[in-house]
Amino acid sequence: MNRNLLFDFSVDKENKTIHVQREFAANRELVWDAWTKPELLDQWWAPKPFHVKTKSMDFSEGGYWHYAMISPENEAHWCRFDYETINQQENYSGRDAFCDENGTVNADFPRMTWTNSFSEEDQTTTVDVKVSFDDLADLEKVIEMGFKEGFTMALGNLDELLTLKR
């Protein structure tokens, strides 16, 4: 990661949110595509040594992304992201959850609501991520599961991918 690029990660327990701001040395169109196209998401979304494999994706309001994070031992951890709102190259929101291979949500794990906003200035794109939880215990469980470390690693993977695509 270019050390001059913004990376801010904060947790607001009072409002049950995680807020991440991250700059990338790439134009908004490329960064947007990396967050919304399965062939690109599969290349960066999981923290190493895991990798992602998309089973299906319908990037539209009411659609969802169904994917597995696959461990080095080839164990699949299934997830889905249900898209709620999409404003092309501006922002999108939706609910993230662990699920099974068929896409059935696992109620034993917290669901998170993501709002991702994209802005560009001078070929640098800022992604502003707000992750909201229904209750504080869910936020704390996700942090305990290593969300900060895993998401930070994944964003580093995105840096690498964008460097190759520029």
VOGU-3710 file (C-alpha; in Angstrom, 3 decimals, decimal comma):
1> mnrnllfdfs> 0,000/0,000/0,000  1,169/3,499/-0,791  1,812/5,036/2,623  0,383/8,381/1,483  -3,066/6,884/0,912  -5,694/7,261/3,613  -6,626/4,236/5,705  -8,844/4,821/8,715  -10,614/2,112/10,699  -12,816/3,025/13,659
11> vdkenktihv> -15,385/1,296/15,827  -18,315/3,230/17,328  -19,860/0,970/19,946  -22,485/3,545/20,917  -23,906/3,527/17,368  -23,005/-0,137/16,700  -20,950/0,672/13,591  -17,573/0,114/12,023  -16,338/2,880/9,754  -13,530/2,366/7,242
21> qrefaanrel> -12,179/4,986/4,866  -9,638/3,775/2,341  -8,009/5,486/-0,620  -6,823/3,680/-3,728  -4,510/5,007/-6,439  -6,976/4,243/-9,238  -9,964/5,876/-10,891  -13,465/5,384/-9,500  -14,645/3,236/-12,427  -11,912/0,655/-11,831
31> vwdawtkpel> -12,393/0,635/-8,050  -16,184/0,345/-8,456  -15,716/-2,594/-10,820  -13,401/-4,287/-8,306  -16,175/-4,117/-5,673  -19,049/-5,101/-7,965  -17,836/-7,652/-10,528  -17,374/-11,261/-9,408  -14,330/-11,940/-11,583  -12,531/-9,106/-9,764
41> ldqwwapkpf> -13,980/-9,705/-6,281  -12,742/-13,295/-6,460  -9,191/-11,953/-6,813  -9,096/-9,826/-3,658  -12,015/-10,158/-1,232  -10,624/-12,871/1,071  -7,649/-12,381/3,387  -4,693/-14,542/2,373  -4,192/-17,485/2,474  -7,959/-17,808/1,800
51> hvktksmdfs> -9,423/-17,170/-1,633  -12,933/-16,465/-2,886  -15,025/-18,350/-5,385  -18,302/-16,831/-6,548  -21,169/-19,275/-6,983  -23,582/-16,640/-8,340  -23,962/-12,885/-8,469  -26,841/-10,629/-9,421  -25,598/-7,084/-8,842  -28,991/-5,395/-8,825
61> eggywhyami> -31,339/-4,107/-6,149  -32,920/-7,240/-4,672  -30,155/-9,456/-6,097  -27,314/-11,039/-4,180  -23,736/-12,276/-4,330  -23,300/-15,882/-3,146  -19,685/-16,885/-2,583  -17,355/-19,062/-0,558  -14,194/-18,091/1,248  -12,023/-21,153/0,765
71> speneahwcr> -9,287/-22,083/3,219  -5,883/-23,529/2,251  -7,326/-26,913/3,326  -10,115/-26,399/0,732  -12,802/-25,831/3,388  -15,561/-23,526/2,120  -17,094/-20,830/4,341  -20,227/-19,698/2,508  -21,487/-16,106/2,531  -24,066/-13,971/0,794
81> fdyetinqqe> -24,504/-10,256/0,287  -28,061/-9,089/-0,426  -28,059/-5,831/-2,419  -30,595/-3,273/-1,209  -29,700/-0,005/-2,979  -27,370/0,712/-5,908  -26,424/4,101/-7,353  -23,968/3,311/-10,150  -20,376/4,328/-9,327  -21,625/6,332/-6,313
91> nysgrdafcd> -22,707/3,871/-3,604  -24,468/0,666/-2,763  -25,794/-0,979/0,376  -26,890/-4,391/1,504  -26,866/-7,086/4,152  -23,999/-9,544/4,583  -24,384/-12,952/6,216  -22,816/-16,347/6,602  -24,905/-19,008/4,884  -24,770/-22,544/3,544
101> engtvnadfp> -23,925/-23,745/0,042  -27,556/-23,168/-0,992  -27,585/-19,568/0,259  -29,673/-20,177/3,388  -28,602/-17,627/6,015  -26,983/-19,011/9,185  -28,825/-17,298/12,064  -26,049/-18,259/14,517  -23,795/-15,526/13,095  -24,380/-11,765/13,022
111> rmtwtnsfse> -25,711/-10,021/9,931  -24,181/-6,708/8,971  -25,537/-3,849/6,876  -22,898/-2,337/4,596  -23,046/1,070/2,932  -20,140/1,603/0,523  -19,620/5,018/-1,062  -17,105/5,881/-3,793  -15,590/9,283/-4,608  -12,660/10,307/-6,777
121> edqtttvdvk> -10,225/13,181/-6,801  -7,119/13,353/-9,018  -7,134/9,640/-9,945  -7,429/8,652/-6,270  -10,644/6,937/-5,223  -11,879/6,931/-1,653  -14,121/4,099/-0,555  -16,116/4,993/2,543  -17,468/1,863/4,222  -20,005/1,928/7,035
131> vsfddladle> -20,905/-1,422/8,580  -23,898/-1,340/10,950  -25,102/-3,976/13,384  -28,459/-4,645/15,025  -26,898/-4,943/18,458  -23,593/-4,341/20,199  -22,988/-8,040/20,885  -23,004/-8,704/17,124  -20,456/-5,956/16,485  -18,218/-7,271/19,264
141> kviemgfkeg> -18,478/-10,843/17,954  -17,416/-9,761/14,449  -14,455/-7,802/15,844  -13,495/-10,848/17,964  -13,642/-13,044/14,836  -10,891/-10,887/13,300  -12,867/-8,532/11,040  -10,347/-5,687/11,260  -7,357/-7,883/10,441  -9,132/-9,802/7,679
151> ftmalgnlde> -10,646/-6,734/6,008  -7,328/-4,877/6,213  -5,603/-7,801/4,469  -8,304/-7,950/1,794  -7,960/-4,229/1,093  -4,221/-4,795/0,677  -5,075/-7,496/-1,880  -7,217/-4,918/-3,678  -4,238/-2,530/-3,785  -2,216/-5,258/-5,511
161> lltlkr> -4,994/-6,006/-7,998  -5,498/-2,337/-8,871  -1,774/-1,942/-9,483  -1,981/-4,753/-12,061  -5,137/-3,336/-13,719  -3,981/0,280/-14,081
//
